Amino acid sequence: MAGTGARDSKEPTGKPGGQGKRGKPGTKPGGAAGGASGRRGDGTGAGGGASKPRSRLVRYTAVGGLLLALLAGCGGITTGVLAGEGHLPGDSMREVWSTGPETPPSESGNGAWAVGDTLVRSRSHGVTGFDARSGAERWSWTPSGGAAICSVSRAAEDGVALVAQGRPGAPDDESVADGQGCATVVALDLEDGRELWRTARTPSGGGIGDEKDAVAVGGGLAVVRDEFAYWEYPWADEQPGFVRPDRALRALDLRTGKPRWTAAMPEDCVPHRVAAARNQVLALVVCERKDVRLAAFDPADGGHRWTSALSRTRTVDPAGNDSWFLSADPAVVSVDGLDLRGYPTVLSFSADGRAQGRIASGGDTGHLATATPAQARVAYGRLYAVEAMYHDTISAFDLRSGRRLWRAKLERLEDVLALRVAEGRVTALVDLYASKGEDGLLVLDADTGDERDLRTFPDSVGASSGEITDLFGHEGRLIPARGAGFRPFTAYEER
C-alpha cells in the first residue's frame, strides 16, 4: 500500500520507461540528465565513492562517434539524429502498447494494482482489468444502483482488493439525506473481476467523497474502518456522538468475507486511517478529540498491542497535519507540517511501537515527495524517496536511524516522475528538460546509488504534476500507471 506490501509482478530484466505527458507548459530549460553518485552513507548526506557518470549528452556523443567510425557517411549521420531523438538502439525505450484515453476525470476511488498478468485500475465509476501482455481489456466491474466508488485498498493480496462504494444523494439535495454514503465494501478477484463477497459499512453521512484508507488488506484479512455521524474530530461543531466498540475497526477473511474479529479502540480514540500486514494491523487514530497517534492490533484476534505518539513535542492535528501510511510492516508514516513549514516528515516505528528513524524535510534534505507510491518506496529496511529541490534528488534513508545512506542528484531543473524498487535496483523515470526525447530512464543500485543504466524515450512519459501514480514491471517491460483523466497504462521495453 502506500505501503503495505510488495507488488506481484517481476522487475523487468531489461531497463524500463514510460509515455504520455499532458499539457506541460512552456519549453523545457536546463541541461542533460545526470547520473547518480554515492556509496553507503557515513551520515554526512553527501554523495561519494563512485565518480559521477558522464552526462547523457556526453554519453550519446561517444556512442555516436563510435558508430560514425563504423558506419561512415550518411549512415553515421542518421545514427546521430536517432540518438538526439531518443531512438538509438541499445540506449532507448519504445512503446509496446497503451490503453486508450480516459474521460472524464474521477474524483474518488482511484487505484491501480498488478496481479499476475493482469493490470487493474479503479475509478469512481468502476474497475477495469487489462492484459499485461497486450493492454487489451479483460473485464470490467461497475457498482450497481447508481453507486460510486469512494475508497479502495491501496494494496492487493492473493489477487484480491477491496472497494468501498455508496450512493450519493440527489444533486439538488444539500443535506444528501437520500444518500447512503460510503456504505458497502466489496471484495473483488482481480484476475477476472468476480465479486467474492460484500459487507455493510457504517458511513459518517450520506455524501460521497474520496475516503483514504477506509479499507485495507494484509495477512489474509480485509480490514474495514466504520464511522459514525458526529464523531467529534476537532473541526466538528456538533455534539460528540459515540463509537460502538464492536464496529469501529473490524477484520474479515479476505477470501470469504467471514467475520474474524472486532477491535476495541484505545480510550477516547477513533480510527482515522487503516493499514494491514501479516504481522500487525495498524490504525492512525484521533485521540482526545485532537491528536493523531499510531495504534497496533494483533491480526489474530484484534487485541490492542500499543499506541505511540507521532510527536512527543506537539499535537498532531488530523486536519492541519495530514498523515498517511507508507508501510504497514515495517510501520512507516508520513506526516505533513511537523516542521511548521508544511513539508512531510517520515517516521518509522519498531515492532513494539518505539519511535525509530525520523526523516524530516528541510536543511540538507529537500522537500520529501511522499504523497504517492510513485515517489516514495519502502524496501530493504530503507526509504527510497524523491527530494524536490531546484534539482530533484533520489535518496536512500535507513529507517531505523533516519540516516541518509546515499544520494543521487539529477541535473538542474529535471524532475523525477516516479520510482520503482525491486531486485536490488531503483528505477527512476526522469523528465529531461533539455532532451528532444523529453523523458529518460535512470537505473541505480539500490544498495549504493551507483548508476547501472541510462536510457531515453522518444515520447513523453508523463507530466511532472503527478500524472504517474505507480510503476509496475511485467516480463521485461515497465508499465506506468496514471491518475484519473489519463490513459491508465502504457508498456515500454528496451529498443
C-alpha positions in Angstrom: 0.0 0.0 0.0 1.4 3.3 0.1 3.0 0.9 1.7 1.6 -2.3 2.9 3.0 -4.8 0.5 5.2 -5.7 -2.5 3.7 -5.9 -5.9 3.2 -9.3 -7.5 4.8 -8.7 -10.9 8.5 -9.1 -11.6 11.0 -6.3 -12.1 12.0 -6.0 -15.8 15.1 -7.9 -16.7 15.9 -5.0 -19.0 15.7 -1.3 -18.4 12.3 0.3 -18.0 10.5 3.5 -19.1 7.1 5.4 -19.8 4.7 7.5 -22.1 2.1 10.2 -22.4 2.7 13.7 -21.0 -0.2 16.1 -20.8 -0.1 19.8 -21.1 3.4 20.6 -19.7 3.6 24.4 -20.1 6.4 26.2 -21.9 9.7 25.0 -23.2 12.0 22.9 -21.0 15.1 24.6 -19.8 18.1 23.0 -18.2 20.8 20.5 -19.0 21.1 16.9 -19.9 20.3 14.2 -17.4 22.9 13.5 -14.9 23.9 10.2 -13.4 24.0 9.2 -9.7 26.8 9.0 -7.4 27.1 7.6 -3.9 28.2 4.9 -1.5 26.7 3.6 1.6 26.5 6.8 3.6 28.6 7.9 6.5 25.9 10.1 8.0 27.0 13.3 6.2 24.4 13.0 3.5 27.0 13.8 0.8 27.4 11.7 -2.3 30.7 10.0 -2.6 32.6 6.9 -3.7 32.0 6.3 -7.3 32.8 9.1 -9.8 29.9 10.9 -11.3 28.8 9.2 -14.5 29.0 11.0 -17.8 26.1 13.2 -18.7 23.5 11.9 -21.2 24.8 14.3 -23.8 28.4 13.2 -23.4 27.3 9.5 -23.5 25.5 9.9 -26.7 28.3 11.9 -28.3 30.6 9.0 -27.5 28.2 6.4 -28.9 27.5 8.5 -32.0 31.3 8.9 -32.6 31.9 5.2 -32.4 29.0 4.4 -34.8 30.2 7.1 -37.2 33.6 5.4 -37.4 31.9 2.1 -38.1 29.2 3.2 -40.5 30.6 6.3 -42.0 28.8 8.7 -44.3 25.1 9.3 -44.2 24.6 6.2 -42.1 26.5 7.7 -39.3 24.6 11.0 -39.6 21.4 9.0 -39.4 22.6 7.4 -36.2 23.4 10.8 -34.7 19.9 12.0 -35.5 18.3 8.9 -33.9 20.4 9.4 -30.8 19.2 13.0 -30.4 15.6 11.9 -30.8 15.8 9.1 -28.3 15.7 6.3 -30.9 19.2 4.9 -30.7 19.1 1.1 -30.4 20.6 -0.1 -27.1 20.1 3.3 -25.4 16.4 3.9 -25.8 13.0 2.6 -24.9 10.0 2.0 -27.2 6.3 1.9 -26.5 4.8 -1.6 -26.9 1.1 -0.9 -26.2 -1.1 1.6 -24.4 -4.6 1.6 -23.2 -6.9 4.2 -24.7 -7.6 7.7 -23.3 -9.9 8.0 -20.3 -12.5 10.6 -19.6 -13.9 12.1 -17.5 -11.6 12.5 -14.5 -12.6 10.6 -11.4 -12.6 12.4 -8.0 -12.7 9.3 -5.8 -11.9 5.6 -5.7 -8.7 5.9 -7.8 -6.3 2.9 -7.5 -4.1 0.6 -9.5 -2.9 -3.0 -9.0 -0.9 -5.6 -10.8 -1.8 -9.3 -10.2 -0.1 -12.0 -12.3 -0.6 -11.0 -16.0 -3.5 -8.6 -15.2 -3.3 -4.9 -14.6 -6.3 -3.3 -12.9 -7.4 0.3 -12.5 -10.2 1.7 -10.3 -12.2 4.9 -10.8 -15.3 6.2 -9.1 -17.5 4.7 -11.9 -16.0 1.2 -11.9 -13.0 -1.2 -12.0 -11.3 -2.5 -15.2 -8.8 -5.3 -15.8 -6.3 -5.3 -18.7 -4.0 -7.9 -20.2 -0.4 -7.0 -19.1 1.0 -8.5 -22.3 -1.2 -6.7 -24.8 -3.1 -3.9 -23.0 -6.4 -5.4 -24.1 -9.4 -5.0 -21.8 -10.2 -8.3 -20.0 -13.1 -7.4 -17.7 -14.9 -4.6 -16.1 -17.0 -4.2 -12.9 -19.5 -1.5 -12.2 -21.2 -0.6 -8.9 -24.9 -1.3 -9.1 -27.8 1.0 -8.4 -26.0 4.2 -9.3 -23.4 3.8 -6.6 -19.9 5.4 -6.8 -16.6 4.1 -5.5 -15.3 6.2 -2.7 -12.3 4.2 -1.4 -10.1 1.3 -2.4 -7.4 -0.7 -0.7 -4.0 0.6 -1.7 -2.6 -2.9 -2.0 -4.0 -6.2 -3.2 -3.2 -9.6 -1.7 -3.8 -13.1 -3.0 -5.3 -11.4 -6.1 -8.0 -9.6 -4.0 -8.6 -5.9 -3.5 -11.3 -4.1 -1.5 -13.7 -1.5 -3.0 -15.9 0.7 -0.8 -18.9 2.2 -2.6 -22.0 4.2 -1.8 -24.9 6.1 -3.4 -24.8 9.9 -3.1 -27.9 12.0 -2.5 -29.7 13.9 -5.3 -27.6 16.7 -6.7 -30.1 19.4 -5.6 -30.4 18.0 -2.1 -27.7 19.7 0.0 -28.5 17.6 3.0 -27.8 14.4 1.0 -30.5 12.9 3.2 -31.4 10.4 0.4 -27.8 9.2 0.0 -26.4 6.1 1.6 -22.8 7.4 1.9 -19.8 5.0 1.6 -21.9 2.2 2.9 -20.8 -1.1 1.2 -17.5 -2.9 1.0 -16.9 -5.3 -1.9 -14.0 -7.8 -2.3 -13.0 -8.3 -6.0 -11.0 -11.0 -7.6 -8.6 -9.0 -9.7 -7.8 -11.9 -12.1 -11.3 -11.9 -13.6 -13.4 -9.2 -11.9 -15.6 -11.6 -9.9 -17.2 -10.2 -6.8 -16.3 -12.5 -3.9 -18.4 -11.0 -1.1 -19.7 -7.8 0.2 -20.5 -6.4 3.7 -22.2 -3.3 5.0 -20.2 -0.4 6.3 -21.4 2.4 8.6 -20.6 5.7 6.9 -20.4 9.1 8.7 -23.1 10.6 6.5 -25.0 10.4 3.2 -22.4 12.1 1.0 -19.8 10.5 -1.3 -16.2 11.7 -1.1 -12.7 10.4 -1.6 -12.0 8.4 1.6 -8.4 7.5 2.1 -7.5 4.2 3.8 -11.0 3.4 4.9 -10.2 -0.3 3.9 -7.0 -2.3 3.8 -5.8 -5.8 3.0 -3.0 -7.8 4.5 -2.2 -11.1 6.3 -5.2 -12.8 4.8 -7.5 -10.1 6.3 -9.9 -7.5 4.9 -9.8 -4.6 7.4 -12.7 -2.1 7.5 -12.9 1.2 9.3 -16.5 2.0 10.2 -17.7 5.6 11.0 -20.5 7.3 12.8 -22.1 10.7 12.2 -20.9 13.4 14.6 -17.6 11.7 15.6 -16.0 14.7 17.3 -12.9 15.5 15.4 -11.6 18.9 16.3 -13.1 20.6 13.3 -16.7 19.4 14.1 -19.1 21.8 15.8 -21.7 19.1 16.6 -22.1 17.5 20.0 -19.9 14.3 20.3 -21.5 11.1 19.2 -20.3 7.7 20.1 -18.2 4.9 18.8 -19.5 1.4 19.1 -16.5 -0.7 20.2 -17.8 -3.7 18.2 -17.9 -1.7 14.9 -15.1 0.9 14.9 -12.4 -1.4 13.4 -13.0 -4.9 12.3 -11.5 -7.6 10.2 -13.0 -10.3 7.8 -11.5 -13.2 6.0 -10.1 -11.8 2.7 -11.4 -14.6 0.5 -14.7 -15.5 2.1 -15.8 -12.3 4.0 -16.4 -14.3 7.2 -16.0 -12.0 10.3 -12.8 -12.6 12.1 -12.7 -10.1 14.9 -13.6 -6.6 16.1 -11.2 -4.3 17.9 -11.9 -2.1 20.8 -10.3 1.3 20.3 -7.9 2.8 22.9 -9.8 5.0 25.3 -11.0 8.3 23.8 -9.7 7.4 20.3 -11.4 6.8 16.9 -9.8 5.3 13.8 -8.7 7.7 11.1 -6.8 5.5 8.6 -6.0 1.8 8.5 -3.3 -0.5 7.1 -2.6 -4.2 7.4 0.2 -6.7 7.1 0.9 -10.2 8.1 2.4 -9.3 11.5 0.2 -6.4 12.5 -2.9 -4.3 11.8 -2.3 -0.6 12.2 -4.5 2.4 12.5 -3.9 6.1 12.7 -6.3 7.1 15.4 -7.5 10.5 16.6 -7.4 10.6 20.4 -8.8 13.1 22.9 -10.5 14.8 20.0 -7.3 16.4 18.7 -4.2 14.3 18.4 -3.3 11.7 15.8 -1.4 8.7 17.1 -0.4 5.3 15.8 -2.1 2.1 17.2 -1.3 -1.5 16.5 -3.6 -4.6 16.8 -3.0 -8.3 16.8 -4.0 -9.7 13.4 -5.1 -13.0 15.1 -7.8 -11.6 17.4 -7.7 -7.8 17.1 -6.3 -7.3 20.5 -4.8 -3.8 21.1 -1.0 -4.1 21.3 0.3 -0.5 21.7 -0.3 3.1 20.9 2.5 5.5 20.1 2.6 9.3 19.7 3.6 10.6 16.3 5.3 13.6 18.0 6.4 13.9 21.6 6.7 17.7 21.4 3.4 18.8 19.8 -0.1 17.8 19.0 -0.6 16.2 15.5 -3.8 17.8 14.2 -5.8 15.5 11.8 -6.8 18.5 9.7 -3.6 20.6 9.8 -1.1 17.7 9.8 -2.3 15.2 7.2 -0.9 11.8 7.9 -0.8 8.5 6.0 0.9 5.1 5.8 3.9 4.4 3.6 4.2 0.9 5.0 2.4 -1.4 7.5 5.4 -3.7 8.0 7.6 -2.0 9.0 5.4 0.7 10.3 6.2 3.9 8.4 4.1 7.1 8.5 4.4 10.3 6.6 3.1 13.5 8.4 2.7 16.9 6.9 3.8 20.1 8.7 5.7 18.7 11.7 8.4 21.3 10.9 5.8 24.1 10.8 6.6 24.6 7.1 4.1 22.2 5.7 6.5 19.6 4.2 6.4 15.9 5.0 8.3 14.2 7.8 8.7 10.4 7.6 8.5 8.5 10.9 9.3 4.8 11.4 8.4 2.6 14.4 9.7 -0.7 15.8 7.5 -3.8 16.1 6.7 -2.8 19.7 5.8 0.8 18.9 9.1 2.5 19.7 9.9 5.6 17.6 12.9 5.0 15.4 14.2 7.0 12.4 12.9 10.5 11.8 13.5 11.8 8.3 12.5 15.5 8.0 12.3 17.8 5.0 14.4 20.9 5.1 18.0 21.7 5.8 20.3 19.2 4.0 17.2 17.2 3.0 15.0 18.5 0.2 11.2 18.5 0.4 10.3 14.8 0.6 7.7 13.7 -2.0 5.7 11.1 -0.2 2.1 11.7 -1.4 2.0 8.8 -3.9 3.7 5.4 -4.1 5.4 6.5 -7.3 7.8 8.8 -5.4 8.3 7.1 -2.1 9.1 3.4 -1.6 9.8 1.3 1.5 12.1 -1.7 0.8 15.1 -3.4 2.3 14.7 -1.5 5.6 15.0 1.8 3.8 13.0 4.7 2.5 13.8 5.5 -1.2 12.3 8.9 -1.9 12.4 11.8 -4.2 13.6 15.1 -2.7 12.2 18.0 -4.6 14.6 21.0 -4.8 15.9 23.2 -7.6 17.1 19.9 -9.0 15.5 16.7 -7.9 17.4 14.1 -5.8 16.9 10.4 -5.3 18.0 9.3 -1.8 18.0 6.2 0.3 17.5 6.6 4.1 17.9 4.0 6.8 14.6 3.6 8.6 16.0 2.7 12.0 18.3 5.7 12.3 16.9 8.1 9.7 20.4 8.5 8.3 20.9 9.1 4.6 22.8 6.2 3.0 23.3 7.7 -0.4 22.1 10.5 -2.7 21.8 10.7 -6.5 21.4 14.2 -7.9 19.9 15.0 -11.2 20.9 17.9 -13.3 19.3 21.3 -12.8 15.5 21.7 -13.3 15.0 18.0 -14.1 12.1 16.1 -12.3 11.8 12.5 -11.1 8.4 11.4 -12.2 8.3 8.0 -10.5 10.4 5.3 -8.7 10.3 1.6 -8.6 12.4 -0.5 -6.3 12.8 -4.3 -7.0 15.5 -6.9 -7.3 18.2 -4.6 -5.9 17.6 -1.7 -8.3 16.0 1.7 -8.2 14.3 2.5 -11.5 13.5 6.2 -12.0 11.5 7.9 -14.7 13.0 11.3 -15.3 11.7 14.4 -17.1 14.6 15.6 -19.2 14.0 19.2 -19.8 16.8 19.7 -22.4 16.1 16.5 -24.4 14.1 16.3 -27.6 13.1 12.8 -26.4 11.8 14.7 -23.3 12.0 11.8 -20.8 14.6 9.3 -19.6 15.2 6.3 -17.5 17.8 6.1 -14.8 18.6 2.8 -13.0 20.6 2.9 -9.8 22.0 0.2 -7.5 19.6 0.1 -4.5 22.5 -0.5 -2.1 25.0 2.1 -3.2 23.2 4.5 -5.5 25.7 3.8 -8.3 24.3 4.2 -11.9 23.5 1.0 -13.7 21.8 2.2 -16.8 20.6 5.4 -18.6 18.1 5.5 -21.4 15.7 7.8 -23.2 12.2 7.7 -24.6 11.2 9.1 -28.0 8.0 10.4 -26.4 7.0 11.9 -23.1 6.3 9.6 -20.1 4.1 11.8 -18.0 3.7 15.3 -16.7 5.7 16.4 -13.7 2.4 17.3 -11.9 1.9 13.8 -10.6 0.3 12.1 -13.6 2.2 8.8 -12.9 0.8 7.2 -9.7 2.7 3.9 -9.7 5.1 1.7 -11.7 4.7 -2.0 -12.4 7.0 -4.5 -14.1 6.0 -7.4 -16.3 8.1 -9.8 -18.4 10.9 -7.3 -19.0 8.7 -4.3 -19.5 8.0 -1.3 -17.4 4.3 -0.2 -17.1 3.5 3.2 -15.6 0.0 3.6 -14.1 -1.6 7.0 -14.5 -4.0 9.0 -12.5 -7.6 9.9 -13.3 -8.2 11.6 -16.7 -5.2 10.0 -18.4 -4.8 6.7 -20.2 -4.5 4.1 -17.4 -1.4 2.1 -18.5 1.4 2.1 -21.1 4.0 -0.6 -21.5 7.6 0.0 -22.6 10.6 -2.1 -23.3 14.2 -1.7 -24.5 14.8 -0.8 -28.0 
